[in-house]
Amino acid sequence: MSQGVPDSLVPWVGRAQEGDPAAFEHLVTRLNGPLRSFARGVLGHWAEAEDAVQEAWLRIWRRLPHLKDRAAFTGWAYSITRNVCLDRIRSRDRLKADSLDAQVLELAAPEDAQPEKQTERRLELERAWSRVAALPLAQREAFLLVAVHGLSYRDAALAMGSTETTLRGRLARARAALTTDPGEEATP
């Protein structure tokens, strides 16, 4: 899904635009996981991300007949999800940068790994996600869309309502912040 809607999904978008609920359900099945993961990265909580994505799907369904470029569906869906997340952030006045939920940590450490390796992996993952959560929102979104979800620069810029140049700058600053030792001062 890094280059817009895969060719195999374009007909599904068209059928969904014509009101076919089965086609829309197919789109939900294909994109729900990535959208939930993106929303979780923006909002910081699985439960809130789940609610946000459900609200986003309702908005997508209502606005789908007005989508002109079927191939832009993926970026458009991310954009709507992003806007729902931003609405939620505004309504709660601040983003809570909690550590990852136990669900995510369980996924990161296989059950069959040695207990000390599981603990070490969970701590590494928690530190990494804490650093991502500490990024300014625009940088965090750019990083999540491109580096984690694999969207093209074009689709990520569309989702964020910005230009590719702006997206690239935000992504570069995010990567620089994430590769800087947390104990050192970043140089301007």
Contacts in CASP RR format, 6 or more apart in sequence:
PFRMAT RR
TARGET T0000
AUTHOR 0000-0000-0000
METHOD contacts of the structure
MODEL  1
MSQGVPDSLVPWVGRAQEGDPAAFEHLVTRLNGPLRSFARGVLGHWAEAE
DAVQEAWLRIWRRLPHLKDRAAFTGWAYSITRNVCLDRIRSRDRLKADSL
DAQVLELAAPEDAQPEKQTERRLELERAWSRVAALPLAQREAFLLVAVHG
LSYRDAALAMGSTETTLRGRLARARAALTTDPGEEATP
1 31 0 8 1.000
1 34 0 8 1.000
1 74 0 8 1.000
1 149 0 8 1.000
1 150 0 8 1.000
1 151 0 8 1.000
2 150 0 8 1.000
2 151 0 8 1.000
2 152 0 8 1.000
2 155 0 8 1.000
3 152 0 8 1.000
3 155 0 8 1.000
4 71 0 8 1.000
4 72 0 8 1.000
4 73 0 8 1.000
4 74 0 8 1.000
4 75 0 8 1.000
4 151 0 8 1.000
4 152 0 8 1.000
4 154 0 8 1.000
4 155 0 8 1.000
5 13 0 8 1.000
5 70 0 8 1.000
5 71 0 8 1.000
5 72 0 8 1.000
5 73 0 8 1.000
5 74 0 8 1.000
9 27 0 8 1.000
9 30 0 8 1.000
9 73 0 8 1.000
10 70 0 8 1.000
10 71 0 8 1.000
10 73 0 8 1.000
12 23 0 8 1.000
12 26 0 8 1.000
12 27 0 8 1.000
13 23 0 8 1.000
13 27 0 8 1.000
13 64 0 8 1.000
13 67 0 8 1.000
13 70 0 8 1.000
13 73 0 8 1.000
14 23 0 8 1.000
14 70 0 8 1.000
15 22 0 8 1.000
15 23 0 8 1.000
16 23 0 8 1.000
16 24 0 8 1.000
16 26 0 8 1.000
16 27 0 8 1.000
16 64 0 8 1.000
17 64 0 8 1.000
17 65 0 8 1.000
17 67 0 8 1.000
17 70 0 8 1.000
19 65 0 8 1.000
24 61 0 8 1.000
24 64 0 8 1.000
27 73 0 8 1.000
28 57 0 8 1.000
31 74 0 8 1.000
31 77 0 8 1.000
32 53 0 8 1.000
32 57 0 8 1.000
33 53 0 8 1.000
34 149 0 8 1.000
35 53 0 8 1.000
35 56 0 8 1.000
35 77 0 8 1.000
35 78 0 8 1.000
35 81 0 8 1.000
36 46 0 8 1.000
36 49 0 8 1.000
36 50 0 8 1.000
36 53 0 8 1.000
37 49 0 8 1.000
37 148 0 8 1.000
37 149 0 8 1.000
38 78 0 8 1.000
38 81 0 8 1.000
38 82 0 8 1.000
38 144 0 8 1.000
38 145 0 8 1.000
38 148 0 8 1.000
38 149 0 8 1.000
39 48 0 8 1.000
39 49 0 8 1.000
39 50 0 8 1.000
39 52 0 8 1.000
39 53 0 8 1.000
39 56 0 8 1.000
39 81 0 8 1.000
39 84 0 8 1.000
39 85 0 8 1.000
40 46 0 8 1.000
40 49 0 8 1.000
40 104 0 8 1.000
41 49 0 8 1.000
41 132 0 8 1.000
41 133 0 8 1.000
41 140 0 8 1.000
41 144 0 8 1.000
42 49 0 8 1.000
42 82 0 8 1.000
42 85 0 8 1.000
42 86 0 8 1.000
42 89 0 8 1.000
42 137 0 8 1.000
42 140 0 8 1.000
42 141 0 8 1.000
42 144 0 8 1.000
43 49 0 8 1.000
43 52 0 8 1.000
43 85 0 8 1.000
43 88 0 8 1.000
43 89 0 8 1.000
43 95 0 8 1.000
44 95 0 8 1.000
44 96 0 8 1.000
44 97 0 8 1.000
44 98 0 8 1.000
44 133 0 8 1.000
45 96 0 8 1.000
45 98 0 8 1.000
45 101 0 8 1.000
46 101 0 8 1.000
46 103 0 8 1.000
46 104 0 8 1.000
48 88 0 8 1.000
49 85 0 8 1.000
52 81 0 8 1.000
52 84 0 8 1.000
52 85 0 8 1.000
52 88 0 8 1.000
53 81 0 8 1.000
53 84 0 8 1.000
55 84 0 8 1.000
56 77 0 8 1.000
56 80 0 8 1.000
56 81 0 8 1.000
56 84 0 8 1.000
59 80 0 8 1.000
59 84 0 8 1.000
60 76 0 8 1.000
60 77 0 8 1.000
60 80 0 8 1.000
63 80 0 8 1.000
67 73 0 8 1.000
67 76 0 8 1.000
72 155 0 8 1.000
72 158 0 8 1.000
74 151 0 8 1.000
74 155 0 8 1.000
75 151 0 8 1.000
75 155 0 8 1.000
75 156 0 8 1.000
75 158 0 8 1.000
75 159 0 8 1.000
76 158 0 8 1.000
76 159 0 8 1.000
78 145 0 8 1.000
78 149 0 8 1.000
78 151 0 8 1.000
78 155 0 8 1.000
78 156 0 8 1.000
78 158 0 8 1.000
78 159 0 8 1.000
79 158 0 8 1.000
79 159 0 8 1.000
79 160 0 8 1.000
79 161 0 8 1.000
81 159 0 8 1.000
82 141 0 8 1.000
82 159 0 8 1.000
82 160 0 8 1.000
86 137 0 8 1.000
89 95 0 8 1.000
89 137 0 8 1.000
95 133 0 8 1.000
95 137 0 8 1.000
97 130 0 8 1.000
97 133 0 8 1.000
97 134 0 8 1.000
98 133 0 8 1.000
99 126 0 8 1.000
99 129 0 8 1.000
99 130 0 8 1.000
100 125 0 8 1.000
100 126 0 8 1.000
100 129 0 8 1.000
104 125 0 8 1.000
104 129 0 8 1.000
105 122 0 8 1.000
105 125 0 8 1.000
105 126 0 8 1.000
108 121 0 8 1.000
108 122 0 8 1.000
108 125 0 8 1.000
109 117 0 8 1.000
109 118 0 8 1.000
109 119 0 8 1.000
109 121 0 8 1.000
109 122 0 8 1.000
110 118 0 8 1.000
113 121 0 8 1.000
131 177 0 8 1.000
131 178 0 8 1.000
131 182 0 8 1.000
132 140 0 8 1.000
132 143 0 8 1.000
132 144 0 8 1.000
132 178 0 8 1.000
133 140 0 8 1.000
135 143 0 8 1.000
135 174 0 8 1.000
135 177 0 8 1.000
135 178 0 8 1.000
138 160 0 8 1.000
138 170 0 8 1.000
139 170 0 8 1.000
139 171 0 8 1.000
139 173 0 8 1.000
139 174 0 8 1.000
139 177 0 8 1.000
140 174 0 8 1.000
141 159 0 8 1.000
141 160 0 8 1.000
141 170 0 8 1.000
142 156 0 8 1.000
142 160 0 8 1.000
142 167 0 8 1.000
142 169 0 8 1.000
142 170 0 8 1.000
142 171 0 8 1.000
142 174 0 8 1.000
143 171 0 8 1.000
143 174 0 8 1.000
143 175 0 8 1.000
143 178 0 8 1.000
145 151 0 8 1.000
145 155 0 8 1.000
145 156 0 8 1.000
145 159 0 8 1.000
145 160 0 8 1.000
146 153 0 8 1.000
146 156 0 8 1.000
146 167 0 8 1.000
146 171 0 8 1.000
147 171 0 8 1.000
147 175 0 8 1.000
151 159 0 8 1.000
153 164 0 8 1.000
153 167 0 8 1.000
153 168 0 8 1.000
154 164 0 8 1.000
156 167 0 8 1.000
157 163 0 8 1.000
157 164 0 8 1.000
157 166 0 8 1.000
157 167 0 8 1.000
160 166 0 8 1.000
160 167 0 8 1.000
162 170 0 8 1.000
176 186 0 8 1.000
177 186 0 8 1.000
180 186 0 8 1.000
END
